[in-house]
């Protein structure tokens, strides 16, 4: 009879994916492959159902779980791969092959047939197809490295936008605004300029930090969010920061510097009162101090103020003996951005054009004169003309 020690020695041991070494589901499936036991099967199925609900997984109940765990694993191999892809060190690739072969064995021999219906996310669907078609582990490990290089590893694989928490680090945002670029009407120049800047950034070319300034409801924030949705599959991620997070910029910067993806730090509705000093951290964030800003990070900020720091008359005639220098320091913050894009409220003709385009996109059929009359009435009641007001009007007709 085999001793307990010998049984443990037979268990799979992972070099990089060490989280699997003590994973109850993985250990149970390994046992079930060798010998099916109904009690263990039911217990493991229950655990898989919990994980499927927790992470919104669809497809074969074990295969989808294994694929998710591989995609979101942060280990030396996946993180190196995120930065270098298949061009990483050959010895590391060779060592990782052992883990891949074990993962493929589990994927192909697992006993579960239960499935959950639904649409798979692109990042998990691609990895699932990769595992299904493995014939040569030497070639497949390179494909897996390229997968991480393209989609990211760990949290960066499962989410496209994040907030910062001092204790937990980056926290993924589950529900992002799904807006796309073709939904934004009336800001073609700004859209084209920001697209070009973002594409240069993703291509490793020179790109600018950008200040998007202008009236409320004119599409500043929506444009940045639409860029994320457009370029997420080209390695773009977004970090949504508030002023309170500026104190932690060095920590944030150090974390992003290690990654192989490109990040836009998004500062929405940015402005400072005269007594706030976070703008000094903001300058360091844009310009870098002794520690330079990572090459894989850009800053996109939106604001209703051209000059980001409120200035009062008291400051103009105050007691500060270096008042000119102080004022210049505050007023120069917006000049630190390499590009400033101005957004203005549309005139009535432009507003009605936006309304008509949105009505067509949403399949709303009304006589042109009726649509225009209702749109004008709407903007009079709802605070003036803007892209946001036009969209709200169209949604009210659905």
C-alpha positions as CSV (number, residue, x, y, z in Angstrom):
1,X,0.0,0.0,0.0
2,X,1.3,3.5,-1.0
3,X,2.3,5.6,2.0
4,X,1.0,9.1,2.5
5,X,4.4,10.5,1.7
6,X,4.5,8.7,-1.6
7,X,1.0,10.0,-2.4
8,X,2.1,13.6,-1.8
9,X,5.2,13.1,-3.9
10,X,2.9,12.1,-6.8
11,X,1.0,15.3,-6.7
12,X,1.7,17.9,-9.3
13,X,4.2,20.6,-8.3
14,X,4.3,23.9,-10.2
15,X,7.4,26.0,-10.4
16,X,5.9,29.3,-11.5
17,X,2.1,28.8,-10.9
18,X,2.8,28.1,-7.3
19,X,-0.8,29.1,-6.3
20,X,-1.9,25.8,-7.8
21,X,0.2,23.8,-5.4
22,X,-2.2,24.4,-2.5
23,X,-5.4,24.9,-4.6
24,X,-8.1,22.6,-3.3
25,X,-9.9,22.4,-6.7
26,X,-6.8,21.6,-8.6
27,X,-5.8,18.9,-6.1
28,X,-9.2,17.4,-6.2
29,X,-9.3,17.3,-10.0
30,X,-6.0,15.6,-10.0
31,X,-7.3,12.9,-7.7
32,X,-10.5,12.6,-9.8
33,X,-8.5,12.0,-13.0
34,X,-6.8,9.1,-11.3
35,X,-10.0,7.7,-9.7
36,X,-13.5,9.1,-9.7
37,X,-15.2,9.3,-6.3
38,X,-18.7,10.7,-6.2
39,X,-18.3,12.4,-2.9
40,X,-15.2,14.2,-4.0
41,X,-16.7,15.0,-7.4
42,X,-19.8,16.6,-5.8
43,X,-17.6,18.6,-3.3
44,X,-15.4,19.8,-6.1
45,X,-18.4,20.7,-8.3
46,X,-19.8,22.8,-5.5
47,X,-16.5,24.7,-5.2
48,X,-16.4,25.2,-9.0
49,X,-20.0,26.6,-9.0
50,X,-19.0,29.1,-6.3
51,X,-16.0,30.2,-8.3
52,X,-18.0,30.5,-11.5
53,X,-20.6,32.7,-9.8
54,X,-17.8,34.8,-8.1
55,X,-15.9,35.5,-11.3
56,X,-18.9,35.3,-13.8
57,X,-17.3,32.4,-15.7
58,X,-19.1,30.6,-18.6
59,X,-18.4,27.4,-20.5
60,X,-17.2,24.1,-19.1
61,X,-17.2,24.6,-15.4
62,X,-13.6,23.4,-14.8
63,X,-12.0,24.5,-18.0
64,X,-13.3,28.1,-17.6
65,X,-12.0,28.1,-14.0
66,X,-8.5,26.8,-15.0
67,X,-8.3,29.3,-17.8
68,X,-9.3,32.2,-15.5
69,X,-6.6,31.1,-13.0
70,X,-3.9,31.0,-15.6
71,X,-4.9,34.4,-17.1
72,X,-4.9,36.1,-13.7
73,X,-1.9,34.5,-12.2
74,X,0.9,36.9,-11.3
75,X,4.2,35.0,-11.2
76,X,7.7,35.6,-12.5
77,X,6.9,34.0,-15.8
78,X,3.6,35.8,-16.5
79,X,5.1,39.2,-15.5
80,X,8.3,38.7,-17.6
81,X,6.0,37.7,-20.4
82,X,3.9,40.8,-20.0
83,X,7.0,42.9,-20.5
84,X,8.9,40.9,-23.2
85,X,6.6,38.4,-24.7
86,X,8.3,35.5,-26.5
87,X,11.5,37.5,-26.5
88,X,12.1,36.7,-22.9
89,X,15.0,34.6,-21.6
90,X,15.0,31.1,-23.3
91,X,15.8,29.3,-20.0
92,X,12.8,30.8,-18.3
93,X,10.6,29.7,-21.3
94,X,12.0,26.2,-21.0
95,X,11.4,26.1,-17.3
96,X,7.8,27.3,-17.8
97,X,7.1,24.5,-20.2
98,X,6.9,22.0,-17.4
99,X,4.1,24.0,-15.8
100,X,2.3,24.3,-19.1
101,X,2.4,20.6,-19.7
102,X,0.8,19.9,-16.3
103,X,-1.9,22.5,-17.0
104,X,-2.7,21.0,-20.4
105,X,-2.9,17.6,-18.8
106,X,-5.5,18.9,-16.3
107,X,-7.4,20.7,-19.0
108,X,-7.6,17.7,-21.3
109,X,-8.3,14.9,-18.8
110,X,-10.6,16.7,-16.2
111,X,-13.8,14.8,-15.6
112,X,-16.4,17.6,-15.5
113,X,-19.0,17.9,-18.3
114,X,-21.2,20.6,-16.7
115,X,-21.4,23.9,-18.5
116,X,-22.7,27.4,-17.8
117,X,-24.1,29.2,-20.8
118,X,-23.1,32.7,-21.7
119,X,-20.7,34.8,-23.7
120,X,-17.0,34.5,-23.0
121,X,-14.8,37.5,-22.7
122,X,-12.2,37.9,-25.4
123,X,-9.2,37.5,-23.1
124,X,-10.4,34.2,-21.7
125,X,-11.7,32.8,-25.0
126,X,-8.3,33.4,-26.7
127,X,-6.5,31.5,-23.9
128,X,-9.0,28.7,-23.9
129,X,-8.4,28.1,-27.7
130,X,-4.7,28.1,-27.0
131,X,-5.0,25.3,-24.5
132,X,-7.4,23.4,-26.7
133,X,-4.9,23.3,-29.6
134,X,-1.7,22.5,-27.9
135,X,0.4,20.0,-29.8
136,X,3.9,21.2,-29.1
137,X,4.6,22.6,-25.7
138,X,7.8,24.4,-26.9
139,X,5.8,26.4,-29.4
140,X,2.8,26.8,-27.1
141,X,4.8,28.3,-24.2
142,X,5.9,31.1,-26.7
143,X,2.3,31.6,-27.6
144,X,1.4,31.8,-23.9
145,X,4.1,34.4,-23.4
146,X,2.8,36.5,-26.3
147,X,-0.7,36.1,-24.8
148,X,0.4,37.8,-21.5
149,X,2.3,40.4,-23.5
150,X,-0.9,41.3,-25.4
151,X,-3.5,40.9,-22.6
152,X,-1.5,41.4,-19.5
153,X,-1.1,39.2,-16.4
154,X,-2.9,39.1,-13.0
155,X,-5.3,41.9,-12.3
156,X,-4.3,43.6,-15.5
157,X,-5.7,40.7,-17.5
158,X,-9.1,40.7,-15.8
159,X,-9.7,44.5,-15.7
160,X,-9.1,47.4,-17.9
161,X,-9.5,50.2,-15.4
162,X,-8.4,50.5,-11.8
163,X,-8.6,52.7,-8.7
164,X,-5.8,53.0,-6.1
165,X,-6.0,51.8,-2.5
166,X,-3.1,52.5,-0.2
167,X,-3.3,49.1,1.4
168,X,-4.6,46.9,-1.4
169,X,-2.9,48.6,-4.3
170,X,-4.8,48.6,-7.6
171,X,-8.4,47.6,-7.4
172,X,-10.1,46.6,-10.6
173,X,-13.3,48.5,-11.7
174,X,-15.8,45.8,-12.7
175,X,-18.3,48.0,-14.6
176,X,-16.7,50.6,-16.9
177,X,-18.6,53.0,-19.1
178,X,-19.0,51.2,-22.4
179,X,-19.0,54.3,-24.6
180,X,-17.2,54.1,-27.9
181,X,-15.6,56.7,-30.1
182,X,-18.2,56.7,-32.8
183,X,-20.9,57.7,-30.2
184,X,-19.1,61.0,-29.6
185,X,-20.4,63.7,-32.0
186,X,-19.4,67.3,-32.3
187,X,-15.8,67.0,-31.1
188,X,-14.0,65.7,-34.2
189,X,-10.9,67.8,-33.9
190,X,-10.3,66.9,-30.2
191,X,-11.1,63.2,-30.9
192,X,-8.6,63.0,-33.8
193,X,-5.9,64.8,-31.8
194,X,-6.3,62.5,-28.7
195,X,-6.5,59.3,-30.9
196,X,-3.2,60.3,-32.6
197,X,-1.5,61.0,-29.2
198,X,-2.7,57.7,-27.8
199,X,-1.6,55.7,-30.8
200,X,1.8,57.3,-30.6
201,X,2.0,56.3,-26.9
202,X,1.0,52.7,-27.6
203,X,3.6,52.5,-30.5
204,X,6.4,53.7,-28.2
205,X,6.6,57.1,-29.9
206,X,6.7,60.6,-28.3
207,X,3.3,61.4,-26.7
208,X,2.1,64.2,-24.5
209,X,0.2,64.5,-21.2
210,X,-3.1,66.1,-22.1
211,X,-5.4,68.5,-20.4
212,X,-9.0,68.4,-21.7
213,X,-10.5,71.7,-20.7
214,X,-14.0,73.2,-21.3
215,X,-17.7,73.3,-20.5
216,X,-19.6,70.6,-18.7
217,X,-21.2,67.9,-20.8
218,X,-19.1,68.5,-23.9
219,X,-17.5,65.0,-24.0
220,X,-14.2,65.5,-22.2
221,X,-14.5,62.5,-19.8
222,X,-16.4,60.4,-22.3
223,X,-13.6,60.8,-24.9
224,X,-11.0,59.4,-22.5
225,X,-13.2,56.5,-21.5
226,X,-14.0,55.7,-25.2
227,X,-10.2,55.6,-25.9
228,X,-9.8,53.0,-23.2
229,X,-12.6,50.8,-24.7
230,X,-11.0,51.2,-28.2
231,X,-7.4,50.4,-27.3
232,X,-7.7,48.0,-24.3
233,X,-6.8,45.0,-26.6
234,X,-3.7,46.9,-27.7
235,X,-2.4,46.9,-24.1
236,X,-3.9,50.1,-22.8
237,X,-5.1,50.3,-19.2
238,X,-6.5,53.2,-17.1
239,X,-5.8,54.2,-13.5
240,X,-8.5,56.5,-12.2
241,X,-7.0,58.8,-9.5
242,X,-8.4,61.4,-7.2
243,X,-6.5,64.3,-5.6
244,X,-6.2,62.3,-2.4
245,X,-4.2,59.7,-4.3
246,X,-1.5,62.2,-5.3
247,X,0.3,61.6,-2.0
248,X,0.9,58.0,-3.2
249,X,2.2,58.8,-6.6
250,X,5.6,57.4,-6.0
251,X,4.1,54.0,-5.0
252,X,1.8,54.1,-7.9
253,X,4.6,55.0,-10.3
254,X,6.8,52.2,-9.0
255,X,4.1,49.6,-9.5
256,X,3.3,50.7,-13.0
257,X,7.0,50.9,-14.0
258,X,7.3,47.1,-13.5
259,X,4.5,46.3,-15.9
260,X,4.6,45.6,-19.6
261,X,1.4,47.4,-20.5
262,X,0.7,51.1,-21.1
263,X,-1.3,53.2,-18.6
264,X,-3.2,56.4,-18.7
265,X,-3.6,58.0,-15.4
266,X,-7.0,59.6,-15.6
267,X,-7.7,62.7,-13.4
268,X,-11.3,63.6,-14.0
269,X,-12.8,67.0,-13.1
270,X,-9.4,68.3,-11.8
271,X,-9.2,71.6,-10.0
272,X,-7.7,73.0,-6.8
273,X,-9.0,75.5,-4.3
274,X,-6.5,78.3,-3.3
275,X,-5.8,76.6,0.0
276,X,-5.0,73.1,-1.5
277,X,-1.4,72.1,-2.0
278,X,-1.9,68.8,-3.8
279,X,-1.0,70.7,-7.0
280,X,2.6,70.4,-6.0
281,X,2.4,66.6,-6.1
282,X,0.6,67.1,-9.4
283,X,3.6,68.9,-10.8
284,X,5.9,66.1,-9.7
285,X,3.5,63.6,-11.2
286,X,3.7,65.4,-14.6
287,X,7.3,66.4,-14.7
288,X,9.0,63.8,-12.5
289,X,11.4,64.7,-9.8
290,X,14.6,62.8,-9.1
291,X,12.6,59.7,-10.0
292,X,11.4,60.2,-13.6
293,X,7.9,59.3,-14.7
294,X,7.8,55.8,-16.3
295,X,7.8,55.6,-20.0
296,X,4.6,53.4,-20.0
297,X,2.5,56.1,-18.2
298,X,0.7,59.1,-19.6
299,X,-1.6,61.6,-17.8
300,X,-5.0,62.7,-19.2
301,X,-6.9,65.2,-17.1
302,X,-10.2,66.9,-17.5
303,X,-11.2,70.2,-16.0
304,X,-13.8,73.0,-16.3
305,X,-11.1,75.5,-15.5
306,X,-8.4,76.6,-17.9
307,X,-6.2,77.5,-14.9
308,X,-6.5,74.5,-12.6
309,X,-6.0,76.4,-9.3
310,X,-8.6,79.0,-8.1
311,X,-7.1,82.4,-7.7
312,X,-8.8,85.0,-5.3
313,X,-8.4,88.8,-5.1
314,X,-6.9,88.3,-1.7
315,X,-4.0,86.5,-3.2
316,X,-3.4,89.4,-5.7
317,X,-3.1,91.9,-2.9
318,X,-2.0,89.6,-0.1
319,X,1.0,89.8,2.3
320,X,3.2,87.2,0.5
321,X,6.4,89.0,-0.3
322,X,6.9,86.7,-3.2
323,X,3.3,86.9,-4.4
324,X,4.3,87.1,-8.1
325,X,6.3,83.8,-7.8
326,X,3.5,82.2,-5.9
327,X,0.9,83.2,-8.5
328,X,3.1,82.1,-11.3
329,X,3.6,78.7,-9.7
330,X,-0.1,78.1,-9.4
331,X,-1.0,79.4,-12.8
332,X,1.7,77.5,-14.6
333,X,0.3,74.1,-13.6
334,X,-1.9,73.8,-16.7
335,X,1.1,74.7,-18.8
336,X,2.9,71.5,-17.7
337,X,0.6,69.5,-20.0
338,X,2.2,69.1,-23.4
339,X,-1.2,69.3,-25.1
340,X,-4.4,71.2,-24.2
341,X,-7.7,70.4,-25.9
342,X,-10.5,72.9,-25.5
343,X,-14.2,71.8,-25.5
344,X,-17.0,74.4,-26.0
345,X,-20.7,74.1,-25.8
346,X,-22.3,73.7,-29.3
347,X,-24.4,76.5,-30.8
348,X,-28.0,75.6,-31.7
349,X,-27.1,74.3,-35.2
350,X,-24.4,72.0,-33.9
351,X,-26.6,70.9,-31.0
352,X,-29.4,69.9,-33.4
353,X,-26.9,68.1,-35.6
354,X,-25.8,66.0,-32.6
355,X,-29.4,65.3,-31.8
356,X,-30.2,64.1,-35.3
357,X,-27.1,61.9,-35.5
358,X,-27.9,60.3,-32.1
359,X,-31.6,59.8,-33.2
360,X,-30.4,58.0,-36.3
361,X,-28.0,55.8,-34.3
362,X,-30.8,54.8,-31.9
363,X,-33.4,54.2,-34.6
364,X,-35.7,57.0,-33.5
365,X,-38.1,58.0,-36.3
366,X,-39.7,61.4,-35.9
367,X,-40.4,64.2,-38.4
368,X,-37.3,66.4,-38.5
369,X,-39.3,69.5,-37.4
370,X,-40.8,67.6,-34.5
371,X,-37.5,66.3,-33.4
372,X,-35.9,69.7,-33.5
373,X,-38.7,71.4,-31.7
374,X,-38.6,68.8,-28.9
375,X,-34.8,69.0,-28.7
376,X,-34.9,72.8,-28.3
377,X,-37.6,72.5,-25.6
378,X,-35.5,69.9,-23.8
379,X,-32.3,72.1,-23.7
380,X,-34.2,75.1,-22.4
381,X,-35.5,73.1,-19.5
382,X,-32.3,71.0,-18.8
383,X,-29.6,73.6,-18.5
384,X,-28.5,74.6,-22.0
385,X,-26.9,72.9,-25.0
386,X,-24.2,70.2,-24.8
387,X,-23.5,66.7,-26.0
388,X,-24.6,65.3,-22.7
389,X,-28.0,67.2,-22.8
390,X,-28.5,65.9,-26.4
391,X,-27.9,62.3,-25.3
392,X,-30.2,62.7,-22.3
393,X,-32.9,64.0,-24.7
394,X,-32.5,61.0,-27.1
395,X,-32.6,58.5,-24.2
396,X,-35.9,60.1,-23.0
397,X,-37.4,59.2,-26.4
398,X,-36.5,55.5,-26.2
